[in-house]
Amino acid sequence: MIRLPRSASLLVTLCLLTSAATAYAECAWVLWMGSTVHRPTLREQIWTPVGAMSAQNECEQGRDTKVADFVRPSEVMKTKMLGPHTVHEESEAANIVIHRTFLCLPDTVDPRGPKGK
């Protein structure tokens, strides 16, 4: 009788570990958007996670879609491509320039750098 609870406990533990490993593998790639904002008195860089994908090629497809979204004509911002994954936005009225770069990185890499304690 003591063996049954032990086996059930072992089985539950194994199932939990397996599901945790599967969940981790599902978000193996992160699409990041890096925005460098240039104003007359300020320059700042901000990295924002845009999405998570299970495979690198999915992430790259998502990246290409996001780049295309930013290159569409706008009445507020003038946009142009600076590279395959970098968009230049400019607003003369607001006196601001933004460079947006889209990167696919493994979920273990954070472009913002290491977190301090």
C-alpha positions, 0 to 999 in steps of 0.5 A, spaced: 500 500 500 505 504 501 508 503 494 502 506 490 502 513 493 509 513 492 509 511 484 503 516 484 507 521 487 513 520 482 508 520 476 505 527 478 512 529 479 514 527 472 508 530 469 509 536 472 517 537 470 515 534 462 510 540 462 514 545 464 520 543 459 514 543 454 512 550 456 519 553 456 521 550 449 514 553 446 517 560 447 524 559 444 525 566 440 523 573 442 522 578 437 525 585 440 524 592 437 529 597 439 527 604 438 533 609 439 529 616 440 533 622 437 530 629 440 534 636 440 536 635 448 535 627 449 537 621 446 535 614 449 534 607 447 529 603 449 528 595 447 521 592 448 519 585 447 514 584 441 512 577 441 515 570 443 515 564 438 517 557 438 522 557 432 527 562 429 524 562 422 517 564 425 520 569 429 523 572 422 517 572 419 514 576 425 519 581 424 518 582 417 511 583 418 513 588 423 518 592 419 513 592 413 507 595 418 512 601 420 514 602 413 507 604 411 505 611 409 503 615 415 501 623 415 505 624 422 511 620 420 516 620 414 519 613 414 524 609 410 528 603 410 535 604 413 537 596 412 533 590 412 530 590 419 531 598 421 526 603 420 528 611 420 522 615 422 522 622 422 517 628 424 519 635 423 513 638 426 515 634 433 522 635 432 524 627 433 527 622 429 526 614 431 530 609 429 527 602 430 531 595 429 527 589 429 531 583 432 530 575 433 534 573 439 533 566 443 529 567 449 536 567 453 539 573 450 536 580 453 539 586 449 537 590 455 543 587 458 544 584 465 539 585 470 543 588 476 541 586 483 
